[in-house]
């Protein structure tokens, strides 16, 4: 794991970031909508479009990019092994969490999610900018290393084996309507067998600038649903966008968590995948 000069954890508050604005080895990445970024953003933040975070196939729309795509992401972010990346968005942390997951998959761990994103920043009346940040290209770019990608990612074939062998828990963080199959977002609706439902946005406090609820509260609610934190878990949504935040929550709670990036776009579009509809029997 690389080291850096910033004493940041995986989750940071706006006030922790303020003193470091403009630091040479700090890369602030904005994943808000383009219209928001053009109007205002955190000073020195670079804008990233979510399309650079995913690889699309016919049946799966949110796959991890291949090595070439990941290297392109490094070039866009313009990061070296010594950089620290702070990410934020305008939706509570889903796209921001997805970027952090991508970075973890490529072996880059100097990452932090800004709690509450741009909403928390504005709520604290911190300065903003409308200028597009011009970043000088660096020569010592981080080199993508995906040998440990399986720590963070699981594919269809491995997930179905684990479900059959009952060796992992599954967290479905989509809406209740998607989970039960009432709302169809693929050829078939429903959920992965054994999956328990806890919608990703339930962890957000809408009365407090979309910051996370206290982690103890979220852990307690997950435990009430039957999740065990001493056992591995796999999280998924429709395209590993919303589950980007769920991945971060799992890491913050010390959970052994993987993301299924094929997600429901793959599982629900396959005709051979086992599917449960209605409420979970557990």
N, C-alpha and C positions, 0 to 999 in steps of 0.2 A: 504494500500500500504506500502510495506517495505521501510526502509530507509537505506542509506549507506553513507560512508565517501567521495564518489566521486561526484564531481560537474559536472556530465556528463548529457547531454540531450539525447534525442532519437537518434540524429545524432551528431557524433563527427568527428573532423578532426584528421589527423595523429599526428600533433604536440601536441594535447591535451593528447594523449595516452602516448607519449614518457616518460614523467616524472614519470609515474606510473608503468612502466614495472617492473615485479617482486613483485608487491604489493601482500600481502597475501590474501586480500579479492577481488582481481581482477581476473576474469576468462576470458581469451582471447580465443575465439573459432574460429578455422580455418575451413571453409567449401570449400576450394579449392579442386581441384582434388588431389588424393593421390600422383601422380607423382610430382605435384608442391610442395606439403607440404614436401615431402621427400627431395627435392632439397633445398628449402628455405621457411621460414615462419617467422612471427614476433616472437621474443624471448618470450619464456614461453607460446606460444599458444598451445592448445591441438587440435588435429584433430578430426573432426566428419564427418562421412559419412552420406549423405542425406537420406539413407534408414532408419535411426533412427527417421526421422521426419514425416514419413508417414505410414499409414495403408492402405493396398490394399484389395479391394474386387473385385469381378468379373467385375462390371461395373464402379467402381470408383478407381482410382489409387493413389489419394493423400489425403485421409481422415486423419483427426486428429487421432493420436493413442488413444487407450482406456486408462483408468487410469493406468493399468499395464504398458503399453508402455510408458506413460508419466513419470511414476516413474522410469522406466529403463533409460530414457533420463536424469533425474535428477542425477541418479547414475553415468552415463557416464560423465556428466559435473562436478559432484562432487561439487555441490553448496549448500550453506546454505542460509537462508533468508538474511544474511548480505552481501553476495557476490554481486558484480556488474559484469554483463556479457557483454563483448564487442565482437561483431561478425563481421567477414569479409569473403569475398569469392574472386573469381577471375573473376566474370562475371557482376559486377556492383551492386550486392546487392540482387539478387533474392533469392538464398538459405539462405543467411544471414537474409533477411527479414522474410523468412518462419520460421526459428528457433525462431526469436523474437516473431512472431505470436503464435507459439506453447507455448512459455513461458508465454505470456500474457493470453492465454487460460487456463493455469494452475494456474494463479494468481500471477505470478512472473513478476514484472515490472521494476526491476533494470537492464535495458537493453539499449544498444546503438549499432547502426550500424556505422561501420567505413566507412566514406564517401570515395568512390573510392576503398576500399578494398586493396588488396595486390598491385595493380597497383599504387595507390596513395602513398603507403608506399615506394615502390621502387623508384617512381618518386621524392620523397623527400630525397632519399639517407639515409634512416634510417637503423639501423642495422638489420640483419636477422640471422637466425640460421638454421642449418640442424639437430639439436639434437632433439630427441623425448622427450617431456617434461614428466618427472615422477612426478605425482601429488600424494601426500599423501592423502589417503582416509580420509574424515572428518566424524565426528560422528553425527553432527547435520544437517542432510540433509534437504533441503527444502521439505515440504510435499505438494503434489499436491492438489490443491483446484479448482474444476471445477464448482462451483456453479454459477459463473458469465460468463461461457463460451459463453452464448448467446449474450453477448455484442460484441463478436469478431467473432462469427461463425454463419452461417445460413445453415439449411439443405434444401433439395429439397422441402419438403411439405410446409415449412414456406415461402420459397422464391416464390413458385408459387402462394400462397395466396396473398402475397404482390404485385406481378405483376398484378394479377387479380383485386385487390383492388386499384391499382395505388398508393401504399403507400411507394414506394422506387424507387430510381434510380438504374440503373445497369450499371456498367463499365466493358466492355470487353477489356482486355489488351493483347489479343493475336495478331497475325499478321493480316493484312488486308485480306489475302487469307483465313485464318481460319474463320474470321468473316463473310465473304461473302459466305462461303461454297465451294470456289474453291479448297481449300485444305482440305482433309478429314482426321481427326485424331480420328474418332469414327465411329459407324455405319452410322450416319447421320452428315451432315455438316451444318453450318449456325451459327446463334447466338440466344441467349435468347431474346424473345420479349421485346421491349422497350430499349434494351441495346445500349449504345453509345460506339463507338470504339475509344480508345486511347492506342496505343501499349506501353507496359511498358518501352521498351528501348528508346522511344522518350524522356523520362525524363533524359537520361544520356548524358553527354558531352564526346564524344569519343576523342575530342581534348584535354581533361583535365583529363586523367587517369581514365575515367569512373566515375568521380564524378557526382553528381546530378547537373543538370542545376539549376539556382536560382529558389527557390520555387515560387516566384512571377510569373515567366515566365510560369511554369507548370500550376499554378492555372489559369492564364489568358487563356491559350490554352484549358484547360478543360471547363472553362466558355464559351468560344467561341463555344464549341461543344454543349452547352445547359445544362451543369451540374450546379446545384445550391448547394452552400456550406452550406446553412442553412437547407438542407434536407438530410436525411440519404441516404447512397449509399451502394450497395453490389458490390464487385469486384470479378472477376473470370478469370481463364485462362483454361488450359487443365487439370492441376492437382494441382492447388494452389502452383505452384513453381514460375513462373514469377509474379504472383499476390502477392507473398511475398513482393516484393519491392513496388508494388502499395499500399499495406496495409500500409507500412511505410510512403509513401508519403501522404496518406490520413490522418494519425495520425499527421504528421508534419504540415499539413494544417488545423488542428483542425476540421477535418471532422468526422461526426458520421459514421464510416465505419465498415462493416462486410465483412468477406470473405466467399465465397461459396466454401468449400473445396471439395464437390462432383465434382464441376467444369464441364468442357465440357465432361470429360471422363464418367461422370454419365449422364448428360443431353443429350448428343449426342448418347449415347448407349441405353437409354430408348426408347421404341417405342411409349410411350404415351405423351412425352413431346412436348409442342408447340415450333416450330422452325421457324425462319425467315431466308430466304436466300437473297443474294444480298445486295445492299447498304441499310442503314437505311433510312426509309421514312422521318425521322424527319430532 
